[in-house]
Structures are given as C-alpha cells and as structure tokens.
Amino acid sequence: MDRQPLTGIKVIDFSTLLPGPLAGLVLAEAGADVLKVERPGGEEMRHYKPAWQGGGSVNFALLNRGKDSLAVDLKNKKSRAQLEPLLAEADIIIEQFRPGVMARLGLDHDSVKKINPDIIYCSITGYGQTGPKAMAAGHDLNYIGDTGLLALGHGDAKRPHVPPVLAADIAGGTYPAVVNILLALINRDRTGKGAHLDIAMTDNLFMLMSWAYGEGLATGNWPRSGDSLLTGGSPRYQLYPARDGKLLAAAPLEEKFWQTFCDVIDLEAALRKPDAPRHEVIEAVRAIIAQRPSDEWQALFDAADCCCSI
C-alpha cells in the first residue's frame, strides 16, 4: 500500500459530537494515527439514534471509524496521568470544550507545550477563545442564526426553516480545523514551531455568505427570499416541478447554458433576454416544465449541455 500523506502523524482527539470527530476522521483517512479520548462509558454520541440492529450508534461508528479509543476520566488526576506520555509524542491535539476547561484540567496548550514544544493544538468552539460570547453555549442552529445565514433560505425570512445540513459544524468547524492543521504542519516543518489554532465556527460561516455580503455592499440591503440568485430570485437557478411532481434542478447560469436550456424547453424569445422580468420568466418556465413528466425532461436534458438534472 502506498504511503499516505499523514502516515506517522499522531493525533489525540478530545472532542465529541460532530466538528472535531469529523476533523479527526479526515486526518485518519489521510493516514494519521488518531486516538479518541472518551470519558468512562464512552461519549454521549455512542448512544445516539439511529442504531445498528445489534446496538450502537450508526453515526458514531461512521464518524469514528479508523480510530483508536482510550477511556480517561479527565477530572481524575490519576486517570489523567496516563495521557502524559501520549501527549509528549503527539503531533496534533483536537479539543472542543468551552474556553478554560482544558486549562482547569491541566491539558491546555500552554500546559502541553511544556512537554511537547512543537505541538499543534486545535481548539474548536462556537465563538472562539475570546470575545463577548466566548463562554456561551450553542449548537449549529445558534451559529447560523447569529450570522444571518438562517435568514437566507427560501421562504419567509421571519419564519425560516431549520436546514437539513449542519453547516456551522462542518463548514465552520471541521474543514477550517483540517485546513489550518495542515497549514500548521507545513509551517512546523519549515520553522520547527507548533501552533494554537482558534477555530470559531460562527466566524467561519461568514465565508459561506460572501455573495450575500457582496449584494449588501452593493445595494445596502440584506438579500431577501425571492430577490437574489441564491434565494430563488433567478430563473437560471431554480427548482421546477415536472408533471409527476419530481423536481428539475435548473442551473443554467452562463448565457450559453441559458440559451441551450431555453431551446430545450422552447421558451419564447422575449423571455430569454437578460432584461426580461425575472418572476415572469420563472412562472413561464414553471408552466412549461409542468407539462411533461420527469423522465421525458431527463431524456431531453441528458442530450443537452446546460446544467440541469432531475
């Protein structure tokens, strides 16, 4: 088997639930040796549903495959002592406690650095290690609400729907953690210095909304549902129901794709123009797509090249 990029890299993961464990999984799948430290009896996600028929959480298994596990009572000094030789040899630590918790346990960056000066120590929190909300409890829904991301979904901005994707945990926590850990490894190879990485999930969500902030800077207004490209305001980025109720995902943004799309559905010339009233175009396209079942549209769009799928 070929040597993987992170072969030989040792990771100790103190985190629970999703952001940190998923970051550890990404590192493990790149070849790192990941040790998951759990409280006696295991972390709470071991008991989450859905469960396998024989017992045990499916999601826990998916997130923590390929890792070793060690039960440690972090509040017990004698139990905690077994970590010291492991910490001295580790390359990376991932933790997800509120600021100050690891310091009280004697496991914070400053403490670990005394026995492992070049450690890369990654702290994932909702609001960062400092600031007015640093100690606030929160989950994904809180973070997407605080940033305004929740208001950008389709429908009434005053009554947004809970999204089916944990954007803050994954895009705000996991992947910024992985990217910065890898950058810190490169920097350590060059300088011999470790790092303490402060990953604030809420802060990292803002990069997901660059288009919204661009529109805000240009117009002075926050995008509203149905008004802008990604909130249902464009016929070129829209879901259209076919006759059987299945949805056509139409994203012919570029002009060449748009014209091909219009040719396939035989949209009248006046509605193809860039200055045509957007909502009139949307309604016209919706009426056309509703005339045929999805399998017929699938065949037509499979033969075209215009960013459409059923």
Backbone bond lengths (Angstrom), bond angles and torsions (degrees), N, CA, C in turn:
res aa  C-N    CA-C-N  psi(-1)  N-CA   C-N-CA  omega(-1)  CA-C   N-CA-C  phi
1 M - - - 1.466 - - 1.523 110.04 -
2 D 1.330 117.30 136.33 1.454 121.16 179.58 1.522 110.60 -64.67
3 R 1.309 115.58 146.41 1.455 121.46 175.97 1.525 109.05 -65.02
4 Q 1.335 116.44 130.63 1.457 120.73 179.92 1.528 110.63 -85.62
5 P 1.340 117.67 161.33 1.466 120.47 -173.88 1.525 114.56 -57.47
6 L 1.339 117.94 -34.11 1.466 120.13 -175.73 1.526 112.54 -109.53
7 T 1.322 117.24 19.49 1.466 120.05 176.51 1.529 109.99 -56.44
8 G 1.331 116.19 130.21 1.458 121.02 179.80 1.512 114.71 92.32
9 I 1.328 117.65 -12.33 1.465 121.63 178.14 1.528 108.88 -81.40
10 K 1.330 116.22 129.78 1.465 121.51 -177.13 1.532 110.31 -106.33
11 V 1.323 114.69 127.58 1.463 121.83 -177.67 1.523 109.22 -120.62
12 I 1.322 116.84 132.65 1.466 121.83 170.45 1.519 107.29 -111.66
13 D 1.318 115.56 121.92 1.467 121.18 -174.08 1.524 109.63 -114.60
14 F 1.331 115.79 113.60 1.462 121.96 178.11 1.530 112.06 -95.26
15 S 1.308 117.90 0.49 1.465 120.95 -169.87 1.523 112.35 -82.51
16 T 1.335 114.94 165.89 1.461 122.35 179.67 1.525 109.69 -132.05
17 L 1.329 115.26 174.50 1.464 122.94 177.69 1.527 111.04 61.40
18 L 1.356 119.11 -123.56 1.467 119.00 -168.09 1.526 116.81 -109.15
19 P 1.340 121.33 -55.35 1.475 119.55 -167.73 1.526 114.26 -57.30
20 G 1.333 117.16 -55.98 1.454 120.28 -178.80 1.516 113.77 -66.95
21 P 1.344 118.27 -48.01 1.466 118.68 178.07 1.527 113.92 -58.43
22 L 1.331 117.60 -36.82 1.461 119.17 177.42 1.524 110.65 -68.36
23 A 1.331 117.33 -37.27 1.464 120.26 175.18 1.526 110.02 -61.53
24 G 1.334 116.35 -43.49 1.456 119.98 177.40 1.515 112.37 -62.12
25 L 1.335 116.29 -36.91 1.465 120.39 178.15 1.526 111.11 -64.63
26 V 1.326 117.12 -43.09 1.465 120.38 178.50 1.531 110.06 -59.58
27 L 1.328 116.36 -42.93 1.464 120.08 178.95 1.529 111.05 -66.80
28 A 1.338 116.46 -39.77 1.469 120.05 179.17 1.519 111.24 -63.47
29 E 1.315 116.45 -40.17 1.464 119.41 -179.31 1.524 111.86 -71.77
30 A 1.336 116.34 -14.19 1.464 120.21 173.61 1.523 111.47 -93.88
31 G 1.350 116.61 6.87 1.453 120.20 173.75 1.508 116.53 108.31
32 A 1.340 118.33 -5.50 1.464 120.43 -179.10 1.526 110.87 -70.32
33 D 1.331 115.95 150.91 1.464 122.05 172.47 1.524 107.62 -89.53
34 V 1.320 117.02 110.48 1.461 121.60 -174.73 1.524 109.72 -108.80
35 L 1.323 115.67 123.82 1.461 122.56 175.71 1.523 108.65 -106.93
36 K 1.311 116.38 117.52 1.457 121.35 179.16 1.524 108.77 -92.27
37 V 1.318 116.47 118.71 1.461 121.86 178.29 1.525 108.39 -93.16
38 E 1.324 115.79 122.48 1.463 121.40 -178.07 1.522 110.57 -124.11
39 R 1.317 115.42 156.70 1.456 119.79 173.84 1.535 108.80 -69.68
40 P 1.329 118.29 157.18 1.465 120.09 176.39 1.532 110.83 -55.08
41 G 1.315 116.46 131.14 1.458 120.60 -175.29 1.508 112.81 94.39
42 G 1.338 116.58 -11.28 1.463 120.64 177.17 1.512 113.67 91.39
43 E 1.330 115.63 156.46 1.468 119.55 179.45 1.526 110.56 -69.58
44 E 1.333 114.97 161.71 1.464 120.64 -172.87 1.524 113.43 -60.73
45 M 1.334 117.75 -29.11 1.455 119.32 -176.61 1.528 112.51 -67.14
46 R 1.318 117.76 -18.20 1.461 120.14 176.14 1.533 111.59 -59.79
47 H 1.324 115.79 -21.18 1.466 120.57 -175.77 1.529 112.38 -106.20
48 Y 1.325 117.46 6.04 1.464 120.71 -179.49 1.532 110.85 -74.76
49 K 1.303 114.85 148.47 1.466 121.13 172.02 1.519 109.07 -91.78
50 P 1.360 117.95 154.75 1.462 128.07 4.00 1.524 112.07 -74.02
51 A 1.340 114.91 156.13 1.453 120.98 -178.37 1.524 110.25 -117.18
52 W 1.331 115.04 154.17 1.458 120.41 172.43 1.525 109.52 -65.58
53 Q 1.308 117.60 158.54 1.469 120.61 178.61 1.521 111.82 -59.12
54 G 1.312 116.60 -33.76 1.460 120.28 178.98 1.514 113.83 -86.93
55 G 1.337 117.11 1.76 1.457 121.17 -178.87 1.515 112.12 103.13
56 G 1.321 115.82 156.59 1.457 121.33 -179.47 1.513 111.98 97.81
57 S 1.319 116.03 140.78 1.459 121.96 -176.36 1.526 111.93 -71.13
58 V 1.322 115.52 130.57 1.464 120.59 176.45 1.522 110.19 -64.46
59 N 1.336 116.99 -46.72 1.464 119.86 -177.05 1.522 112.01 -65.72
60 F 1.334 117.31 -35.83 1.464 119.09 176.24 1.525 110.08 -61.60
61 A 1.328 115.92 -44.43 1.464 119.74 -179.50 1.523 111.57 -63.30
62 L 1.327 116.82 -40.96 1.462 120.05 -179.73 1.522 111.47 -65.36
63 L 1.328 117.16 -39.20 1.462 121.17 -176.74 1.524 113.14 -77.44
64 N 1.317 117.21 -24.69 1.463 119.34 -170.28 1.523 113.71 -118.96
65 R 1.318 116.32 16.97 1.462 119.74 176.28 1.529 109.95 -65.98
66 G 1.298 115.09 148.09 1.458 119.70 177.01 1.514 114.67 76.61
67 K 1.350 117.16 12.32 1.464 120.63 179.69 1.526 109.60 -115.88
68 D 1.326 116.00 154.34 1.458 121.15 167.49 1.520 108.23 -89.46
69 S 1.323 116.44 160.52 1.458 120.36 -177.91 1.522 110.04 -133.16
70 L 1.334 115.22 143.02 1.461 121.47 178.86 1.521 108.64 -137.59
71 A 1.328 116.82 126.72 1.464 121.20 178.12 1.525 109.35 -88.19
72 V 1.327 115.45 123.64 1.463 121.52 -179.45 1.524 108.68 -138.97
73 D 1.324 116.23 132.18 1.462 120.62 171.67 1.522 106.92 -86.66
74 L 1.307 116.71 99.10 1.467 120.78 -173.91 1.522 112.71 -65.91
75 K 1.329 117.60 -18.81 1.464 120.70 179.25 1.528 112.07 -86.10
76 N 1.332 116.29 -6.49 1.457 121.48 -179.26 1.526 109.18 -105.83
77 K 1.326 116.39 117.51 1.461 120.96 -174.11 1.525 111.99 -59.25
78 K 1.334 116.91 -40.77 1.463 120.26 -179.00 1.523 110.80 -65.98
79 S 1.332 116.46 -42.61 1.463 120.28 178.25 1.520 111.00 -65.90
80 R 1.328 114.87 -38.63 1.465 120.80 -177.91 1.527 111.55 -66.93
81 A 1.326 116.54 -26.89 1.466 120.79 -175.26 1.526 112.28 -62.34
82 Q 1.332 117.04 -26.69 1.468 119.34 -179.66 1.528 112.45 -66.20
83 L 1.335 116.27 -14.26 1.458 120.05 -179.90 1.527 113.00 -80.35
84 E 1.340 116.97 -22.12 1.468 119.31 -170.63 1.524 113.42 -56.98
85 P 1.331 120.67 -49.28 1.477 118.39 178.75 1.524 112.90 -64.92
86 L 1.326 117.08 -29.54 1.464 120.32 177.97 1.523 110.79 -70.80
87 L 1.336 115.95 -41.09 1.463 120.47 178.77 1.523 111.00 -64.45
88 A 1.318 116.46 -35.53 1.467 120.44 -178.46 1.525 111.85 -66.52
89 E 1.337 117.15 -26.11 1.464 121.03 -177.65 1.524 113.28 -101.64
90 A 1.315 117.77 -6.15 1.466 120.97 -174.38 1.527 111.66 -73.73
91 D 1.311 115.13 152.05 1.464 121.53 171.70 1.524 111.22 -96.73
92 I 1.326 115.81 -35.00 1.469 121.51 -172.41 1.523 109.55 -137.69
93 I 1.313 115.88 138.88 1.465 122.18 170.05 1.521 107.77 -121.68
94 I 1.328 115.80 135.37 1.466 121.69 173.90 1.519 107.92 -118.68
95 E 1.328 116.84 129.23 1.465 120.57 175.75 1.514 109.44 -141.00
96 Q 1.328 115.02 156.37 1.457 120.50 -170.80 1.531 111.81 -138.51
97 F 1.339 116.30 24.15 1.457 120.37 178.67 1.525 110.61 -81.19
98 R 1.318 116.20 166.10 1.463 118.86 172.64 1.528 109.09 -64.90
99 P 1.344 116.68 154.14 1.460 119.62 179.29 1.527 111.19 -54.37
100 G 1.316 116.06 135.64 1.456 121.25 177.28 1.512 114.52 99.31
101 V 1.320 118.38 -23.65 1.465 120.83 -177.31 1.527 110.84 -64.91
102 M 1.318 117.20 -48.81 1.465 119.91 -178.81 1.528 111.46 -65.36
103 A 1.329 117.50 -31.15 1.467 120.43 176.98 1.527 110.35 -65.83
104 R 1.320 116.95 -41.68 1.466 120.03 178.69 1.529 111.62 -64.66
105 L 1.307 116.47 -26.79 1.463 121.23 178.92 1.528 112.63 -88.97
106 G 1.328 116.30 -4.46 1.459 120.17 -177.12 1.513 113.31 73.22
107 L 1.346 115.34 25.91 1.464 120.74 -176.98 1.524 112.47 -122.54
108 D 1.311 117.45 14.67 1.461 121.09 -179.65 1.525 110.44 -74.49
109 H 1.320 115.53 175.15 1.463 120.33 -176.10 1.517 112.00 -58.63
110 D 1.322 117.23 -45.40 1.466 119.84 -177.94 1.527 111.59 -62.03
111 S 1.331 116.59 -38.12 1.468 120.12 -179.88 1.523 111.19 -70.30
112 V 1.320 116.82 -45.42 1.467 120.39 -178.55 1.524 110.79 -67.03
113 K 1.324 116.02 -34.70 1.467 120.47 -178.20 1.530 111.74 -62.12
114 K 1.321 117.34 -24.38 1.462 120.32 179.69 1.526 111.83 -67.43
115 I 1.335 116.67 -30.22 1.468 119.49 179.20 1.529 112.11 -105.63
116 N 1.325 115.99 -10.16 1.469 120.69 -178.78 1.529 107.60 -148.17
117 P 1.334 117.41 81.51 1.469 121.23 -170.70 1.522 115.52 -60.41
118 D 1.333 118.11 -27.37 1.465 119.15 -176.08 1.534 112.40 -104.23
119 I 1.324 116.56 24.09 1.462 120.86 179.72 1.533 111.06 -64.60
120 I 1.310 115.99 142.72 1.469 122.22 171.73 1.522 106.53 -102.64
121 Y 1.310 115.71 112.59 1.465 122.78 -169.05 1.523 108.25 -114.91
122 C 1.317 116.28 115.01 1.470 121.43 -174.58 1.525 110.55 -109.98
123 S 1.323 116.19 117.29 1.466 122.74 178.32 1.519 109.40 -107.81
124 I 1.333 116.69 119.31 1.464 122.28 179.12 1.522 108.97 -107.84
125 T 1.330 116.56 122.82 1.467 121.11 177.71 1.522 109.19 -140.00
126 G 1.318 115.17 171.65 1.458 119.28 178.73 1.508 112.96 -70.51
127 Y 1.334 116.53 -41.02 1.463 120.23 -170.98 1.526 114.09 -126.40
128 G 1.317 118.03 9.73 1.452 119.91 177.69 1.519 112.60 94.26
129 Q 1.329 115.68 171.08 1.459 122.03 -176.89 1.519 113.32 -77.49
130 T 1.319 117.24 -19.90 1.466 121.22 -179.75 1.523 109.21 -134.45
131 G 1.324 116.23 170.27 1.456 120.08 177.78 1.517 112.43 110.31
132 P 1.332 116.81 169.02 1.472 121.18 -173.10 1.522 114.64 -64.93
133 K 1.327 118.86 -22.12 1.464 120.61 -178.54 1.529 112.34 -112.67
134 A 1.312 116.65 14.49 1.462 120.01 -175.02 1.524 112.55 -57.01
135 M 1.322 117.60 -34.65 1.458 120.73 -175.91 1.524 113.02 -94.78
136 A 1.324 117.84 1.18 1.465 121.10 -176.50 1.525 110.96 -74.14
137 A 1.334 115.35 137.53 1.463 120.06 173.66 1.521 109.23 -74.83
138 G 1.311 116.25 152.78 1.458 118.56 178.97 1.509 112.22 -173.58
139 H 1.326 114.34 162.94 1.456 122.28 172.68 1.523 107.94 -134.33
140 D 1.316 115.76 -179.00 1.461 122.02 -174.02 1.529 112.43 -48.18
141 L 1.320 117.31 -46.55 1.460 121.25 -176.75 1.523 111.89 -60.83
142 N 1.338 116.98 -36.29 1.462 120.40 177.43 1.521 111.44 -65.63
143 Y 1.317 116.30 -41.88 1.461 120.46 -175.52 1.528 111.86 -70.50
144 I 1.344 116.75 -40.95 1.466 117.57 179.43 1.522 110.89 -72.46
145 G 1.332 116.60 -25.26 1.459 119.41 174.41 1.518 111.75 -72.61
146 D 1.326 116.67 -43.26 1.468 121.05 -178.83 1.521 112.27 -61.84
147 T 1.312 117.51 -35.66 1.464 120.53 -175.47 1.524 113.70 -85.18
148 G 1.326 117.26 -14.83 1.463 120.11 -176.37 1.510 113.42 94.94
149 L 1.333 117.00 -4.51 1.463 119.93 -179.93 1.528 111.50 -61.69
150 L 1.316 116.30 -35.09 1.464 120.89 -178.07 1.520 111.78 -62.05
151 A 1.330 116.83 -31.12 1.465 120.94 -177.18 1.523 113.29 -79.30
152 L 1.323 117.19 -5.35 1.464 120.03 -175.18 1.523 113.40 -91.69
153 G 1.328 117.28 -2.44 1.454 119.63 178.43 1.514 111.52 -73.16
154 H 1.327 116.03 168.05 1.459 120.63 178.25 1.524 110.09 -68.47
155 G 1.306 115.70 153.84 1.455 120.73 178.61 1.516 111.80 100.21
156 D 1.295 116.14 -168.22 1.457 123.25 -177.20 1.526 109.74 -70.40
157 A 1.339 116.82 118.77 1.464 120.78 -179.33 1.522 111.86 -62.41
158 K 1.338 117.18 -22.77 1.462 120.39 178.45 1.527 111.64 -80.48
159 R 1.322 116.91 -14.42 1.465 121.68 179.19 1.532 109.50 -134.38
160 P 1.331 116.93 60.84 1.470 118.95 -176.39 1.524 111.83 -68.20
161 H 1.309 114.77 156.09 1.462 120.77 177.21 1.527 109.94 -89.18
162 V 1.319 115.90 148.14 1.464 119.89 173.43 1.527 107.83 -70.42
163 P 1.327 118.54 120.73 1.472 120.37 -175.70 1.522 111.75 -71.96
164 P 1.328 117.40 154.98 1.468 121.30 -178.26 1.520 114.06 -84.64
165 V 1.317 117.18 0.93 1.468 121.57 -177.65 1.524 109.14 -119.24
166 L 1.326 116.92 135.73 1.462 121.51 179.01 1.526 109.04 -85.77
167 A 1.326 114.52 77.40 1.467 120.79 -172.47 1.517 112.18 -64.80
168 A 1.321 117.70 -41.96 1.462 120.06 -177.71 1.525 110.95 -66.81
169 D 1.318 116.53 -44.43 1.460 120.14 -179.04 1.526 111.54 -61.25
170 I 1.326 115.99 -45.74 1.466 120.04 -172.07 1.530 112.01 -88.54
171 A 1.339 116.72 -55.24 1.469 120.18 -177.44 1.520 111.80 -79.52
172 G 1.335 117.17 -25.68 1.461 120.50 179.58 1.514 113.36 -94.05
173 G 1.341 116.36 -25.88 1.450 120.17 -176.51 1.511 114.26 -112.61
174 T 1.328 116.33 -63.51 1.464 120.73 -172.90 1.522 113.38 -58.29
175 Y 1.327 116.40 -58.18 1.464 118.22 -171.02 1.529 113.59 -74.11
176 P 1.331 120.48 -36.57 1.465 117.58 170.45 1.531 112.23 -60.59
177 A 1.342 116.66 -35.43 1.463 119.24 177.19 1.523 110.60 -63.66
178 V 1.319 116.92 -47.74 1.468 120.53 -178.94 1.523 111.06 -62.26
179 V 1.329 116.55 -46.91 1.466 120.10 -178.82 1.523 110.62 -59.64
180 N 1.325 117.07 -45.99 1.464 119.93 -177.21 1.522 112.27 -72.27
181 I 1.321 117.59 -31.78 1.465 119.87 173.66 1.527 110.26 -62.76
182 L 1.319 116.86 -45.04 1.467 120.08 179.92 1.528 111.08 -65.35
183 L 1.338 116.64 -39.71 1.467 119.49 176.19 1.524 110.76 -62.87
184 A 1.327 116.32 -39.82 1.466 120.13 179.93 1.528 111.22 -66.93
185 L 1.328 116.79 -35.12 1.468 119.49 176.02 1.526 111.26 -63.77
186 I 1.328 116.19 -42.55 1.468 119.96 177.94 1.526 109.95 -63.32
187 N 1.325 115.96 -44.48 1.463 119.80 -179.66 1.529 111.14 -64.21
188 R 1.333 116.81 -37.31 1.467 119.66 178.47 1.524 111.24 -65.45
189 D 1.328 116.48 -37.91 1.464 119.70 176.96 1.524 111.12 -61.75
190 R 1.327 116.24 -33.06 1.468 120.67 -177.41 1.524 112.55 -83.90
191 T 1.339 116.36 -36.97 1.466 120.02 -170.64 1.518 114.19 -114.95
192 G 1.335 117.07 -17.21 1.459 120.42 -175.25 1.512 113.74 79.76
193 K 1.325 116.79 4.91 1.467 120.70 -176.50 1.531 111.44 -102.83
194 G 1.319 115.26 141.15 1.454 121.18 173.53 1.518 110.72 -83.64
195 A 1.335 116.10 -161.68 1.468 119.57 -177.53 1.518 110.07 -162.53
196 H 1.325 115.01 154.42 1.466 121.14 168.35 1.523 106.74 -111.97
197 L 1.318 116.83 113.14 1.459 123.00 -176.16 1.524 109.76 -96.41
198 D 1.308 116.07 123.96 1.465 123.01 -179.71 1.524 108.02 -103.59
199 I 1.326 117.13 99.00 1.464 122.41 -176.97 1.525 108.74 -99.88
200 A 1.329 116.56 107.31 1.463 122.47 179.61 1.525 108.79 -101.95
201 M 1.318 116.75 111.69 1.463 120.07 -174.67 1.523 112.27 -59.26
202 T 1.327 116.96 -40.98 1.465 119.89 -179.03 1.523 110.98 -63.44
203 D 1.306 117.45 -45.88 1.465 120.54 179.79 1.523 111.46 -58.38
204 N 1.320 116.06 -40.97 1.463 119.85 -174.82 1.520 113.57 -73.13
205 L 1.329 117.34 -14.89 1.464 119.56 177.59 1.521 112.56 -69.19
206 F 1.321 116.73 -24.36 1.464 118.71 -175.32 1.525 112.14 -62.92
207 M 1.329 117.22 -28.12 1.465 118.43 178.89 1.525 111.08 -68.78
208 L 1.337 117.50 -21.34 1.463 120.00 176.99 1.519 112.03 -74.98
209 M 1.316 116.39 -14.18 1.465 120.57 -174.94 1.517 112.76 -115.12
210 S 1.331 116.52 26.58 1.466 119.00 -177.31 1.518 111.52 -59.28
211 W 1.346 116.65 -36.97 1.471 119.76 179.07 1.525 110.69 -64.85
212 A 1.340 116.72 -37.34 1.465 120.19 -179.75 1.522 110.51 -67.96
213 Y 1.332 116.20 -41.05 1.459 118.83 178.75 1.519 111.18 -69.75
214 G 1.335 116.13 -34.17 1.462 118.69 175.37 1.509 111.35 -60.97
215 E 1.326 115.94 -43.61 1.461 119.33 178.37 1.522 111.09 -66.37
216 G 1.327 116.08 -37.86 1.457 119.52 178.13 1.515 112.44 -63.42
217 L 1.337 115.78 -41.80 1.463 119.48 178.36 1.524 111.39 -66.01
218 A 1.327 116.17 -35.47 1.465 120.00 -177.43 1.522 112.55 -76.54
219 T 1.340 116.49 -37.20 1.475 119.78 -172.69 1.515 114.04 -110.54
220 G 1.323 116.26 -17.39 1.461 119.17 -175.67 1.513 113.36 83.25
221 N 1.345 117.45 4.70 1.463 121.15 -177.61 1.523 111.04 -128.19
222 W 1.328 115.29 145.04 1.458 121.15 173.07 1.521 108.32 -72.83
223 P 1.340 118.44 136.26 1.465 119.99 -178.95 1.528 111.95 -57.37
224 R 1.310 115.95 137.05 1.463 121.40 178.06 1.522 110.10 -108.87
225 S 1.316 115.96 155.89 1.454 120.45 179.55 1.518 110.62 -57.56
226 G 1.334 115.79 131.02 1.452 120.95 178.74 1.507 114.88 85.18
227 D 1.336 117.76 -1.41 1.461 120.21 -175.96 1.522 113.99 -104.14
228 S 1.313 117.86 -24.51 1.461 119.41 -172.63 1.528 110.68 -128.04
229 L 1.302 114.95 174.12 1.459 121.94 -173.45 1.525 112.77 -52.31
230 L 1.335 116.51 -51.30 1.458 119.92 -173.04 1.521 113.82 -92.11
231 T 1.314 117.79 5.13 1.471 119.86 176.49 1.522 111.31 -116.73
232 G 1.328 116.83 24.29 1.458 120.42 174.66 1.506 115.19 89.75
233 G 1.321 117.85 16.17 1.454 120.60 -176.04 1.514 115.09 -96.63
234 S 1.323 117.88 2.75 1.462 120.30 -177.96 1.524 110.74 -123.86
235 P 1.336 117.58 135.12 1.470 119.64 174.64 1.522 112.17 -67.94
236 R 1.328 116.61 -15.80 1.464 121.03 -177.66 1.532 112.79 -89.42
237 Y 1.311 117.03 2.02 1.468 121.30 179.44 1.516 106.97 -149.19
238 Q 1.344 114.58 80.16 1.456 118.38 -164.16 1.534 110.42 -151.48
239 L 1.309 115.36 156.36 1.463 122.05 172.05 1.518 108.76 -104.59
240 Y 1.331 115.86 127.00 1.465 121.23 -178.29 1.533 109.65 -122.24
241 P 1.337 118.29 124.47 1.468 120.50 179.26 1.533 111.56 -74.50
242 A 1.326 116.07 132.30 1.462 121.20 171.94 1.532 109.03 -80.84
243 R 1.314 116.20 178.05 1.464 120.00 -175.18 1.531 112.22 -62.08
244 D 1.325 116.82 -32.14 1.464 119.98 -179.07 1.527 112.92 -88.79
245 G 1.342 116.64 7.17 1.457 120.64 176.65 1.509 115.08 92.11
246 K 1.325 117.74 -14.56 1.460 119.73 176.81 1.524 109.14 -71.12
247 L 1.328 114.99 152.10 1.460 119.81 -172.05 1.523 112.53 -100.69
248 L 1.315 114.23 138.10 1.458 121.73 170.09 1.521 107.84 -93.11
249 A 1.328 116.43 119.43 1.461 121.12 173.83 1.521 107.34 -89.00
250 A 1.321 115.79 105.08 1.464 121.77 -175.24 1.523 109.59 -107.94
251 A 1.338 115.90 118.89 1.461 120.58 179.95 1.523 111.59 -133.71
252 P 1.335 117.88 49.42 1.467 120.28 179.47 1.532 111.17 -81.71
253 L 1.308 116.70 69.47 1.466 121.22 -173.34 1.526 112.62 -67.71
254 E 1.318 116.15 -49.00 1.461 118.86 -177.79 1.530 110.30 -69.88
255 E 1.325 115.08 151.75 1.465 120.10 -174.62 1.530 112.24 -58.57
256 K 1.332 117.30 -40.16 1.469 118.65 -178.78 1.525 110.95 -64.83
257 F 1.341 116.74 -38.52 1.463 119.62 177.26 1.528 111.32 -69.27
258 W 1.329 115.56 -38.43 1.464 119.71 179.75 1.526 111.10 -62.32
259 Q 1.320 115.98 -44.58 1.462 118.89 -179.42 1.532 111.42 -65.94
260 T 1.322 117.21 -37.87 1.463 120.13 175.32 1.522 110.68 -63.50
261 F 1.319 116.43 -44.28 1.467 121.41 177.58 1.527 110.71 -58.00
262 C 1.323 115.75 -46.47 1.467 120.38 -179.82 1.527 111.60 -63.31
263 D 1.334 116.49 -36.38 1.466 119.76 177.04 1.531 110.91 -64.19
264 V 1.326 116.22 -42.48 1.466 120.31 -178.53 1.519 111.07 -62.05
265 I 1.329 116.91 -42.69 1.473 119.14 -176.68 1.528 112.10 -92.65
266 D 1.348 115.95 -3.68 1.469 121.57 179.74 1.528 111.53 59.77
267 L 1.321 115.48 50.68 1.467 120.79 177.34 1.516 109.60 -76.05
268 E 1.304 116.63 138.75 1.461 120.37 -177.89 1.527 111.33 -61.87
269 A 1.317 116.00 150.10 1.466 122.65 -171.56 1.517 113.09 -58.69
270 A 1.323 117.43 -39.93 1.464 120.61 -175.86 1.524 112.01 -62.47
271 L 1.339 117.02 -31.58 1.463 120.74 -177.42 1.523 113.02 -86.84
272 R 1.325 116.74 -4.80 1.461 120.07 178.77 1.529 112.01 -84.71
273 K 1.322 116.32 -18.18 1.461 120.60 -173.19 1.533 111.15 -70.63
274 P 1.341 117.27 147.37 1.464 120.73 -179.03 1.525 114.12 -59.14
275 D 1.341 117.02 -28.54 1.461 119.59 -177.73 1.528 113.18 -92.69
276 A 1.325 117.88 7.57 1.468 120.20 177.63 1.528 109.00 -67.61
277 P 1.334 117.96 143.73 1.473 120.65 179.92 1.531 110.91 -56.42
278 R 1.317 115.95 121.87 1.462 120.39 -171.36 1.526 113.13 -57.82
279 H 1.305 116.52 -46.41 1.459 118.90 -174.77 1.529 111.44 -72.06
280 E 1.322 117.07 -27.71 1.464 119.17 173.38 1.525 110.50 -67.00
281 V 1.331 115.33 -40.11 1.466 119.73 178.72 1.529 110.00 -65.17
282 I 1.316 116.23 -44.57 1.470 120.18 179.67 1.521 110.86 -57.91
283 E 1.328 116.81 -46.19 1.466 120.26 -178.63 1.528 111.48 -66.49
284 A 1.329 116.50 -37.53 1.467 119.79 178.82 1.524 110.98 -65.91
285 V 1.328 116.27 -44.63 1.465 120.01 178.59 1.528 110.13 -64.74
286 R 1.318 116.25 -41.61 1.463 119.81 179.39 1.530 111.21 -58.64
287 A 1.315 116.23 -42.04 1.470 120.44 -179.82 1.527 111.48 -65.07
288 I 1.333 116.53 -38.54 1.468 120.29 179.70 1.527 110.98 -67.73
289 I 1.329 116.68 -47.61 1.466 120.58 -177.67 1.527 110.69 -62.98
290 A 1.314 116.85 -32.03 1.468 120.90 -178.96 1.528 113.10 -70.61
291 Q 1.329 117.47 -9.89 1.465 120.40 -176.63 1.532 113.06 -81.21
292 R 1.330 117.59 -18.48 1.468 119.83 -175.73 1.529 110.19 -126.66
293 P 1.337 116.91 153.70 1.466 119.58 174.83 1.524 110.84 -72.93
294 S 1.300 115.35 162.15 1.465 120.83 -173.59 1.524 113.24 -63.08
295 D 1.350 118.09 -33.36 1.461 118.31 -178.09 1.524 112.20 -66.68
296 E 1.330 116.28 -32.44 1.462 118.96 176.48 1.521 110.58 -68.92
297 W 1.322 116.41 -43.44 1.473 119.37 177.72 1.528 110.22 -64.42
298 Q 1.329 116.51 -39.10 1.463 119.92 179.59 1.524 110.80 -57.28
299 A 1.325 116.32 -45.44 1.465 120.37 -179.85 1.522 111.42 -63.66
300 L 1.329 116.67 -40.89 1.464 120.41 -179.48 1.526 111.55 -66.95
301 F 1.325 116.39 -44.15 1.464 118.99 -177.15 1.526 112.15 -77.36
302 D 1.327 117.29 -26.12 1.467 119.18 174.27 1.525 111.06 -63.39
303 A 1.316 115.87 -29.21 1.466 120.52 -179.85 1.525 112.23 -86.36
304 A 1.317 116.11 -8.39 1.471 121.01 179.78 1.527 109.67 -106.34
305 D 1.301 115.85 177.08 1.466 121.42 179.54 1.519 107.02 -133.02
306 C 1.356 116.05 84.68 1.471 117.20 -173.25 1.524 113.27 -150.38
307 C 1.331 118.01 25.20 1.470 121.92 173.14 1.526 112.72 61.57
308 C 1.321 116.30 49.48 1.463 120.86 178.64 1.523 109.60 -128.29
309 S 1.322 115.60 142.95 1.462 120.34 179.19 1.518 109.59 -151.31
310 I 1.320 115.21 155.67 1.463 121.46 177.51 1.521 108.52 -99.29
